[in-house]
Amino acid sequence: MEGTTQQAVQVPELPRGVSLLYSPESKLLDALSGVHQLDGLTNAEYLWLVRHSWEFSAPAGTRLFSDGQPATHMTILLAGEIQVRRQHASQGSLFIGRSGQITGVLPFSRMKTTGGSGVVSEPVWALQIARDQFPEMLAAIPSMGQRCVSVLLDRVREVTRLEQQSEKLTALGKLAANLAHELNNPASAAQRAASNLLEELRNYGKVSFQAGKLCLTDEQERRYMDWNRGIRTTIETRLKQPRALEAGMQEERLSRWLEKRKVTEPWSIAPVFAEAGIEPQELTPLDEFLGCEAANLALSHLASTLRAERMTGAMLESTARIFDLIRAIQQYSHMDQAPLQDIDMAQSLDDTLSMLHYRLNDVRVIREYDPKLPRITANGSELNQVWMALLENALDAVRNRGTIRVRTQDGGDMVRVEIWDDGPGIPPELHDRIFEPFFTTKPIGLGLGLSLDTVNRILSRYRGTIHVQSEPGATCFQVSIPLHQTGAY
């Protein structure tokens, strides 16, 4: 009679939903031959794996292990799929174990606990070997050492790829959110101005038609045009100067003056004149060469003109802001540019700060740029990714309220960039750990712990370095990049 896996090993307590199986050895040997990472084993070596493992099955939805649970066994997946997710990951899987793969803890692995929660996504059929049997397994199957190292390398590459992809998607999502937030304000302002301008143009046409029926003499028309030019010069001058009088008081005085003259809709005209800084005595000269009716119509015409101009100005300002944002995102991402350019560090930092504009409302940003700092040859979008990570960390530290100082300086054969914040600081015992992949001090769901690791990897391509010094109220990340990039990238 063929042996079963239960005869050779002591089976641990299995998770809820997991069933122990006792398949014939021939069936298990046939299944193991489909695991490509075991290709080339002898029948005796396959048989050792069968007789020193336990066999189980689990339906979809079963939680096989939880994040932080001790890692105690190696799993050979004969069928099905397991997805491993981190608790703080916003979406996606950290790792996916599929049919025909070896997973779990492996010989030579430093894994002590599981790095995420494993859930069965497709019904699983698998074998498991206890960690304490690894020395015996390596003695019985010498090639398992090399095979497991290959699996470990593949797993590290896959996990790193998935985390980097997740980090990039997170960064892209932040950038899209920032841009949408910044575009929304000028776009809304332009839309409101365009809507109001359409109504104002209708009113302007009506007033202009009424003015045309007055049949002014040449002298009246000349004096009106002279007065109009004078009042506009006054308006332009006053708009450039600080207002000494509150607009509310001036508007109230203008309203009373317009009501006495029985001007049509004084409540709509007074705010326009008050905003322009016009005083009632500057409007009275109209009575010297125009009748009361004509003068009142001229006041309505001027108010309508000023309103239309103000709305047009708002549209121009809003659309200019939109174009500035588009130009900023093009510069930040270096769209339609060669991968390597001569980078101006000050411009690179300003481009990144512009992407974070919405977070800087209550933050004092001090720029200390060396005007003689030489340019370096680099990938602009990669450097901006470095500045984005460091500036976002600084903003998180000050909680979007405080002071951030950005400094560039010439370090001889190096270009140095320092980003300071006046946040609470980083505890000394964490200074080395903050650069570790997946380590984060942020609350769950707010960070993957890869931003500084990404910074390290990018700087390594330029033979650059990053150092941190921190105490309460003063944290500085200093980036140093060689001027001469021969052999870099």
Backbone torsions as a table, in degrees:
resi	resn	phi	psi	omega
1	MET	NA	137.7	-179.0
2	GLU	-69.7	146.0	-179.8
3	GLY	-76.8	168.5	177.3
4	THR	-127.2	162.3	-176.1
5	THR	-66.3	-28.2	-176.5
6	GLN	-68.1	-25.2	-174.6
7	GLN	-68.9	-27.2	-171.1
8	ALA	-101.3	-16.3	-173.5
9	VAL	-132.8	161.2	175.0
10	GLN	-96.3	118.9	-174.5
11	VAL	-85.4	128.6	178.0
12	PRO	-75.1	176.5	175.8
13	GLU	-69.7	126.4	-175.1
14	LEU	-93.2	150.9	177.9
15	PRO	-61.7	158.6	178.7
16	ARG	-60.8	134.7	179.0
17	GLY	94.8	-12.4	-179.2
18	VAL	-92.0	132.7	-177.9
19	SER	-113.6	134.2	176.3
20	LEU	-78.7	136.9	-179.9
21	LEU	-117.5	160.6	179.4
22	TYR	-137.2	66.9	-178.7
23	SER	-77.0	154.7	175.6
24	PRO	-60.3	148.7	-179.8
25	GLU	-58.6	-36.3	-178.9
26	SER	-61.4	-39.0	179.4
27	LYS	-67.0	-41.7	-179.3
28	LEU	-69.0	-39.5	177.9
29	LEU	-62.5	-39.6	178.1
30	ASP	-65.3	-40.0	179.4
31	ALA	-67.8	-39.8	-179.8
32	LEU	-64.4	-28.1	179.8
33	SER	-66.9	-15.1	178.3
34	GLY	-90.2	-1.8	177.7
35	VAL	-88.7	107.0	-171.0
36	HIS	-65.3	-25.9	179.5
37	GLN	-71.9	-8.8	177.8
38	LEU	-109.0	8.2	-179.1
39	ASP	-55.6	135.8	175.7
40	GLY	97.0	-4.4	177.2
41	LEU	-70.2	151.8	175.7
42	THR	-79.1	165.1	178.3
43	ASN	-59.4	-38.2	180.0
44	ALA	-64.4	-37.7	-179.7
45	GLU	-70.9	-40.6	174.3
46	TYR	-59.0	-43.4	-177.7
47	LEU	-63.7	-35.2	178.0
48	TRP	-61.6	-43.5	179.8
49	LEU	-62.2	-40.1	-180.0
50	VAL	-64.3	-43.1	-173.0
51	ARG	-83.3	-8.8	179.2
52	HIS	-118.3	24.5	177.6
53	SER	-133.4	167.5	171.7
54	TRP	-116.3	149.2	-173.8
55	GLU	-106.7	138.2	179.6
56	PHE	-147.9	165.6	173.1
57	SER	-135.3	156.7	180.0
58	ALA	-151.7	134.0	178.9
59	PRO	-76.8	164.8	178.3
60	ALA	-58.1	140.5	179.5
61	GLY	95.1	-9.2	-179.5
62	THR	-73.8	134.3	174.5
63	ARG	-90.6	112.7	-177.8
64	LEU	-81.7	-33.9	178.0
65	PHE	-158.1	164.3	-177.7
66	SER	-117.9	160.0	-179.6
67	ASP	-58.9	129.0	178.3
68	GLY	87.8	-1.2	179.4
69	GLN	-74.0	144.2	179.1
70	PRO	-55.7	135.0	178.7
71	ALA	-89.2	113.4	-169.3
72	THR	-122.5	-6.1	-175.2
73	HIS	-153.3	157.0	173.8
74	MET	-96.8	140.7	-177.3
75	THR	-118.1	130.4	173.4
76	ILE	-108.3	108.9	-176.9
77	LEU	-80.9	115.1	178.1
78	LEU	-89.5	-26.8	178.0
79	ALA	-161.6	154.1	175.4
80	GLY	96.4	-167.5	-175.6
81	GLU	-152.4	140.5	177.5
82	ILE	-124.1	130.1	176.4
83	GLN	-109.2	131.8	-179.5
84	VAL	-110.3	126.2	-179.6
85	ARG	-126.4	145.4	173.2
86	ARG	-83.3	151.6	-179.9
87	GLN	-65.1	-38.0	-174.9
88	HIS	-89.4	-1.0	-179.7
89	ALA	-73.4	135.5	-177.7
90	SER	-73.7	-33.8	-179.8
91	GLN	-164.2	165.4	176.6
92	GLY	80.8	168.3	-177.5
93	SER	-102.6	144.6	173.7
94	LEU	-73.6	-37.7	-176.0
95	PHE	-156.8	145.6	176.9
96	ILE	-126.5	119.2	175.1
97	GLY	-96.2	124.7	-175.8
98	ARG	-117.2	167.2	180.0
99	SER	-53.5	134.8	179.1
100	GLY	88.3	12.9	-179.0
101	GLN	-118.2	157.3	172.4
102	ILE	-104.6	131.6	-177.4
103	THR	-143.6	-167.8	-175.0
104	GLY	79.8	-162.8	177.8
105	VAL	-75.3	142.0	-175.9
106	LEU	-126.0	159.0	174.1
107	PRO	-55.3	141.4	-179.9
108	PHE	75.2	-3.7	177.3
109	SER	-78.1	142.3	176.9
110	ARG	-90.1	7.8	-179.2
111	MET	-63.4	124.1	175.9
112	LYS	-105.3	-36.6	179.2
113	THR	-131.0	161.2	179.5
114	THR	-70.9	143.6	-177.4
115	GLY	-90.0	5.9	179.7
116	GLY	-174.9	-175.9	178.5
117	SER	-99.8	129.4	-178.6
118	GLY	-99.8	122.7	-178.5
119	VAL	-123.8	136.1	179.5
120	VAL	-73.4	120.2	178.1
121	SER	-97.5	-27.4	171.8
122	GLU	-133.4	141.7	-174.8
123	PRO	-45.6	130.8	-172.0
124	VAL	-105.5	140.5	169.0
125	TRP	-130.5	123.3	-171.3
126	ALA	-152.9	164.5	171.3
127	LEU	-114.0	146.2	177.1
128	GLN	-130.4	142.4	179.2
129	ILE	-122.7	130.6	-176.9
130	ALA	-68.8	148.1	-178.2
131	ARG	-60.2	-36.1	-177.0
132	ASP	-71.4	-5.6	177.0
133	GLN	-97.1	1.4	-177.9
134	PHE	-60.1	-45.0	179.3
135	PRO	-57.9	-42.0	179.5
136	GLU	-66.9	-37.9	179.6
137	MET	-64.2	-43.4	-179.5
138	LEU	-66.5	-30.9	177.5
139	ALA	-73.0	-39.3	-177.9
140	ALA	-78.1	-32.0	-178.0
141	ILE	-129.1	83.4	-175.5
142	PRO	-55.6	-34.1	-177.0
143	SER	-71.7	-10.3	-179.2
144	MET	-65.1	-27.2	177.9
145	GLY	-60.9	-51.7	-179.9
146	GLN	-66.3	-39.4	180.0
147	ARG	-62.1	-42.9	-178.0
148	CYS	-69.4	-36.3	176.4
149	VAL	-62.7	-40.5	177.6
150	SER	-62.6	-41.0	178.0
151	VAL	-63.3	-42.4	179.6
152	LEU	-60.8	-44.7	179.9
153	LEU	-63.0	-43.6	178.3
154	ASP	-61.9	-39.6	-178.0
155	ARG	-68.0	-41.5	178.2
156	VAL	-61.5	-43.8	178.9
157	ARG	-61.8	-42.4	-177.8
158	GLU	-68.0	-44.8	179.9
159	VAL	-63.6	-43.2	178.7
160	THR	-61.6	-43.0	179.2
161	ARG	-61.5	-44.9	-179.1
162	LEU	-65.5	-40.9	-179.8
163	GLU	-68.7	-39.5	177.6
164	GLN	-64.5	-40.1	177.5
165	GLN	-63.4	-42.1	178.5
166	SER	-64.0	-41.2	178.3
167	GLU	-63.3	-41.1	179.1
168	LYS	-65.4	-41.1	178.5
169	LEU	-65.2	-38.4	177.5
170	THR	-63.3	-45.1	178.9
171	ALA	-63.1	-41.0	178.5
172	LEU	-64.3	-40.8	178.3
173	GLY	-62.5	-41.2	177.8
174	LYS	-64.1	-43.2	-179.3
175	LEU	-63.5	-42.9	178.6
176	ALA	-63.9	-40.8	178.8
177	ALA	-65.1	-42.8	178.0
178	ASN	-60.0	-47.2	-177.3
179	LEU	-65.6	-42.2	179.1
180	ALA	-62.3	-40.4	179.4
181	HIS	-63.7	-44.3	-178.0
182	GLU	-70.2	-36.3	-179.1
183	LEU	-74.4	-28.0	-174.4
184	ASN	-61.7	-42.8	-176.2
185	ASN	-64.5	-54.9	179.1
186	PRO	-66.1	-32.4	178.8
187	ALA	-65.9	-42.3	178.4
188	SER	-65.4	-40.9	179.3
189	ALA	-63.7	-42.7	179.4
190	ALA	-64.1	-38.9	179.6
191	GLN	-65.1	-44.3	178.8
192	ARG	-63.4	-43.1	-179.0
193	ALA	-64.0	-41.2	179.8
194	ALA	-64.4	-40.4	179.4
195	SER	-64.8	-45.2	180.0
196	ASN	-69.1	-33.8	-179.2
197	LEU	-65.4	-37.7	179.0
198	LEU	-60.4	-43.6	178.4
199	GLU	-68.0	-38.7	-178.9
200	GLU	-67.3	-35.4	178.5
201	LEU	-64.5	-35.9	175.9
202	ARG	-63.5	-43.6	179.5
203	ASN	-66.4	-39.4	179.3
204	TYR	-62.3	-40.8	178.4
205	GLY	-63.1	-39.1	179.6
206	LYS	-65.0	-46.4	-179.6
207	VAL	-65.1	-40.3	179.8
208	SER	-63.2	-38.3	178.4
209	PHE	-64.4	-42.4	179.1
210	GLN	-65.2	-38.6	179.2
211	ALA	-65.1	-35.3	-179.7
212	GLY	-64.3	-25.6	-178.3
213	LYS	-80.4	-8.4	-177.8
214	LEU	-73.3	-21.9	179.1
215	CYS	52.1	60.8	-179.4
216	LEU	-70.2	149.9	175.5
217	THR	-74.2	167.0	178.6
218	ASP	-60.9	-39.1	-179.7
219	GLU	-65.1	-43.7	179.1
220	GLN	-63.0	-41.7	-179.7
221	GLU	-64.4	-40.1	-179.9
222	ARG	-64.3	-46.6	-178.5
223	ARG	-66.5	-35.6	177.2
224	TYR	-64.6	-43.0	-179.7
225	MET	-65.2	-38.0	176.6
226	ASP	-63.0	-44.7	179.0
227	TRP	-63.1	-41.1	-178.2
228	ASN	-63.1	-43.1	178.5
229	ARG	-64.0	-40.1	-179.8
230	GLY	-64.1	-44.0	-178.2
231	ILE	-67.8	-33.1	178.9
232	ARG	-71.3	-37.3	175.6
233	THR	-62.2	-40.9	177.9
234	THR	-62.6	-43.3	-179.6
235	ILE	-61.9	-46.9	-179.0
236	GLU	-61.7	-38.5	179.7
237	THR	-66.8	-44.1	-175.8
238	ARG	-72.4	-30.1	179.4
239	LEU	-66.9	-22.1	179.3
240	LYS	-87.6	-7.8	-176.9
241	GLN	-110.1	152.7	175.5
242	PRO	-65.2	140.8	-177.9
243	ARG	-79.3	124.5	179.9
244	ALA	-84.2	-21.9	-176.5
245	LEU	-115.4	139.4	178.8
246	GLU	-62.9	137.5	-177.8
247	ALA	-61.7	-33.8	-178.5
248	GLY	-62.0	-42.3	179.2
249	MET	-67.0	-41.1	-180.0
250	GLN	-66.6	-39.7	179.3
251	GLU	-64.0	-39.9	179.9
252	GLU	-64.6	-41.4	179.3
253	ARG	-65.4	-41.3	178.4
254	LEU	-65.7	-38.1	-179.9
255	SER	-61.9	-44.9	179.5
256	ARG	-62.7	-41.7	-179.2
257	TRP	-65.4	-41.7	-179.7
258	LEU	-69.2	-36.2	178.8
259	GLU	-65.0	-39.1	178.4
260	LYS	-62.5	-32.6	179.8
261	ARG	-82.8	-5.3	-179.0
262	LYS	59.6	41.6	175.8
263	VAL	-73.5	140.9	179.0
264	THR	-65.9	131.2	177.2
265	GLU	52.3	59.4	-179.7
266	PRO	-63.0	-28.1	-179.3
267	TRP	-65.0	-23.4	178.7
268	SER	-92.7	-21.9	-177.6
269	ILE	-87.2	-40.9	-175.6
270	ALA	-56.1	-46.0	-179.8
271	PRO	-60.8	-34.4	-179.2
272	VAL	-66.9	-46.2	-179.9
273	PHE	-66.2	-39.1	-179.7
274	ALA	-64.3	-41.5	179.1
275	GLU	-63.5	-34.1	179.4
276	ALA	-80.7	-7.0	178.7
277	GLY	80.5	19.6	-178.0
278	ILE	-80.3	136.7	176.2
279	GLU	-100.1	151.2	-179.2
280	PRO	-55.3	-39.2	-177.3
281	GLN	-65.9	-18.5	178.1
282	GLU	-82.6	-9.7	178.3
283	LEU	-98.9	-20.9	-176.1
284	THR	-65.1	-27.4	179.3
285	PRO	-56.2	-19.8	177.6
286	LEU	-59.0	-32.8	-177.4
287	ASP	-68.7	-18.3	-177.4
288	GLU	-71.2	-27.4	-177.0
289	PHE	-130.1	-0.5	175.6
290	LEU	-126.7	149.2	173.4
291	GLY	-70.4	170.2	-177.1
292	CYS	-59.1	-45.5	-178.8
293	GLU	-63.2	-44.8	-179.4
294	ALA	-66.4	-39.1	179.8
295	ALA	-64.4	-42.9	179.5
296	ASN	-63.8	-39.5	178.1
297	LEU	-66.4	-35.8	177.6
298	ALA	-65.1	-37.4	177.8
299	LEU	-65.2	-42.4	178.1
300	SER	-64.0	-40.0	179.8
301	HIS	-63.6	-44.4	178.9
302	LEU	-62.6	-43.6	-179.7
303	ALA	-62.3	-42.0	179.3
304	SER	-64.4	-39.9	178.8
305	THR	-63.9	-44.4	-179.6
306	LEU	-63.9	-39.0	178.6
307	ARG	-63.5	-46.4	-179.5
308	ALA	-62.0	-41.5	179.1
309	GLU	-65.5	-39.5	179.3
310	ARG	-63.9	-42.1	179.2
311	MET	-66.4	-40.2	177.2
312	THR	-63.2	-41.2	176.8
313	GLY	-61.6	-39.2	178.2
314	ALA	-64.2	-39.6	178.3
315	MET	-65.2	-43.6	179.3
316	LEU	-63.0	-42.5	-180.0
317	GLU	-65.1	-42.0	-178.7
318	SER	-67.1	-45.6	179.9
319	THR	-67.5	-33.9	176.0
320	ALA	-63.1	-38.9	178.1
321	ARG	-64.5	-38.9	178.4
322	ILE	-63.4	-45.2	178.5
323	PHE	-63.9	-36.9	177.0
324	ASP	-62.4	-40.7	179.5
325	LEU	-66.8	-40.7	178.3
326	ILE	-63.8	-42.4	178.1
327	ARG	-64.1	-38.1	179.6
328	ALA	-65.1	-41.6	-179.9
329	ILE	-69.2	-33.4	176.0
330	GLN	-65.8	-42.2	178.9
331	GLN	-68.6	-40.2	-178.5
332	TYR	-64.1	-43.7	-177.2
333	SER	-88.4	-9.4	-178.0
334	HIS	55.1	45.1	177.8
335	MET	-64.2	145.1	175.7
336	ASP	57.7	28.6	177.7
337	GLN	-123.5	159.5	178.4
338	ALA	-63.5	152.0	-178.9
339	PRO	-57.1	-38.1	-178.7
340	LEU	-113.1	130.0	177.4
341	GLN	-137.8	168.3	170.5
342	ASP	-81.3	113.1	-171.1
343	ILE	-97.1	129.8	170.5
344	ASP	-88.3	113.4	-174.5
345	MET	-60.2	-40.9	-179.6
346	ALA	-61.5	-44.6	179.0
347	GLN	-64.8	-40.2	179.4
348	SER	-61.4	-43.5	179.2
349	LEU	-68.2	-40.3	179.0
350	ASP	-65.7	-38.4	177.1
351	ASP	-59.8	-41.5	-179.8
352	THR	-69.6	-41.3	177.7
353	LEU	-61.6	-34.6	179.0
354	SER	-65.0	-30.2	177.6
355	MET	-72.0	-20.2	-179.4
356	LEU	-105.1	16.8	-173.4
357	HIS	-53.8	-40.7	-175.3
358	TYR	-66.5	-20.1	179.4
359	ARG	-92.9	-1.6	-172.9
360	LEU	-102.5	9.1	-176.4
361	ASN	-58.1	-39.9	-177.6
362	ASP	-111.0	20.5	-179.3
363	VAL	-115.5	132.8	175.0
364	ARG	-89.5	117.1	-179.7
365	VAL	-104.0	120.0	178.1
366	ILE	-105.2	119.9	179.1
367	ARG	-103.0	122.2	177.9
368	GLU	-124.4	81.9	-175.2
369	TYR	-99.3	134.7	174.4
370	ASP	-76.5	113.1	-175.9
371	PRO	-66.4	-19.0	-178.5
372	LYS	-101.0	11.3	-178.2
373	LEU	-64.7	125.8	179.9
374	PRO	-70.3	156.5	176.0
375	ARG	-78.8	158.1	173.6
376	ILE	-124.8	154.0	177.6
377	THR	-88.7	120.7	-175.8
378	ALA	-161.5	173.7	172.4
379	ASN	-86.1	110.2	-173.9
380	GLY	-59.4	-40.8	-177.9
381	SER	-67.1	-32.4	177.6
382	GLU	-69.5	-42.1	177.5
383	LEU	-63.7	-39.6	177.6
384	ASN	-62.8	-31.7	176.3
385	GLN	-65.4	-36.4	176.5
386	VAL	-64.4	-50.1	-179.0
387	TRP	-63.4	-37.7	179.6
388	MET	-61.1	-45.4	-179.2
389	ALA	-62.5	-44.4	-177.1
390	LEU	-71.2	-39.8	179.3
391	LEU	-69.5	-37.8	177.1
392	GLU	-64.7	-39.8	176.4
393	ASN	-62.3	-40.6	178.7
394	ALA	-64.5	-42.9	178.5
395	LEU	-64.9	-38.1	176.2
396	ASP	-63.9	-37.5	-178.0
397	ALA	-66.2	-40.6	-179.3
398	VAL	-90.4	0.5	-179.6
399	ARG	54.7	42.6	177.4
400	ASN	61.4	19.2	176.8
401	ARG	-144.8	113.0	-179.2
402	GLY	154.5	-151.9	-177.2
403	THR	-126.8	134.4	174.5
404	ILE	-124.5	129.3	178.8
405	ARG	-114.3	128.3	179.6
406	VAL	-114.9	122.2	-174.1
407	ARG	-128.9	139.3	171.3
408	THR	-121.1	145.4	179.4
409	GLN	-153.4	152.7	179.2
410	ASP	-85.2	120.5	179.6
411	GLY	-107.1	37.6	-178.7
412	GLY	80.1	-103.1	177.2
413	ASP	-92.1	10.0	-179.3
414	MET	-127.0	151.9	167.6
415	VAL	-106.1	127.8	-177.1
416	ARG	-114.7	137.3	175.4
417	VAL	-126.0	127.6	178.6
418	GLU	-118.9	135.7	176.2
419	ILE	-122.8	112.9	-177.2
420	TRP	-106.0	151.4	169.8
421	ASP	-142.4	157.3	-179.9
422	ASP	-104.3	34.2	177.7
423	GLY	-75.1	-170.9	-174.9
424	PRO	-70.0	-13.5	179.0
425	GLY	92.8	169.9	179.8
426	ILE	-109.2	127.2	178.8
427	PRO	-55.3	139.6	-176.9
428	PRO	-53.8	-36.3	-177.1
429	GLU	-69.6	-11.4	-179.6
430	LEU	-103.6	-2.1	-176.1
431	HIS	-56.9	-39.8	-179.6
432	ASP	-81.5	-32.3	-174.3
433	ARG	-74.7	-24.7	-175.1
434	ILE	-63.6	-18.3	179.2
435	PHE	-92.4	-1.1	179.0
436	GLU	-75.2	140.1	175.2
437	PRO	-60.0	137.1	174.5
438	PHE	75.1	0.1	176.5
439	PHE	-89.9	129.9	178.9
440	THR	-146.2	145.5	175.4
441	THR	-99.3	1.3	-179.0
442	LYS	-80.1	156.1	177.3
443	PRO	-61.0	159.0	180.0
444	ILE	-56.5	132.0	178.9
445	GLY	93.0	-8.2	-177.3
446	LEU	-107.6	1.2	178.9
447	GLY	-174.1	145.7	178.7
448	LEU	-96.3	-9.2	-178.6
449	GLY	77.1	27.0	-178.0
450	LEU	-116.2	-7.7	-173.2
451	SER	-63.3	-46.7	-179.4
452	LEU	-73.1	-29.5	174.3
453	ASP	-65.6	-40.7	176.8
454	THR	-62.7	-42.2	177.1
455	VAL	-58.2	-45.9	179.9
456	ASN	-59.4	-44.7	-177.4
457	ARG	-66.2	-40.4	179.2
458	ILE	-65.8	-45.3	-178.1
459	LEU	-65.4	-32.0	179.9
460	SER	-63.0	-29.4	178.4
461	ARG	-68.9	-23.6	179.0
462	TYR	-104.8	14.2	-177.0
463	ARG	55.0	32.4	179.7
464	GLY	-94.8	172.1	-179.5
465	THR	-135.9	161.5	174.4
466	ILE	-136.7	135.3	179.6
467	HIS	-131.2	153.9	179.1
468	VAL	-127.6	139.3	168.4
469	GLN	-132.1	137.3	-172.3
470	SER	-151.5	140.4	169.2
471	GLU	-151.1	163.2	-178.8
472	PRO	-54.0	124.1	178.6
473	GLY	89.8	-3.2	-179.2
474	ALA	-157.0	100.6	175.8
475	THR	-119.8	132.9	-178.0
476	CYS	-131.5	128.2	168.9
477	PHE	-105.5	119.8	-179.7
478	GLN	-109.0	122.9	178.2
479	VAL	-107.0	130.1	177.9
480	SER	-121.9	128.7	-178.8
481	ILE	-129.6	128.6	179.3
482	PRO	-61.7	143.2	177.0
483	LEU	-66.9	-41.0	-177.5
484	HIS	-97.0	118.1	-171.0
485	GLN	-104.1	28.4	178.4
486	THR	-60.8	125.5	178.7
487	GLY	84.1	-0.1	179.0
488	ALA	-81.5	-179.1	-179.3
489	TYR	70.9	NA	NA
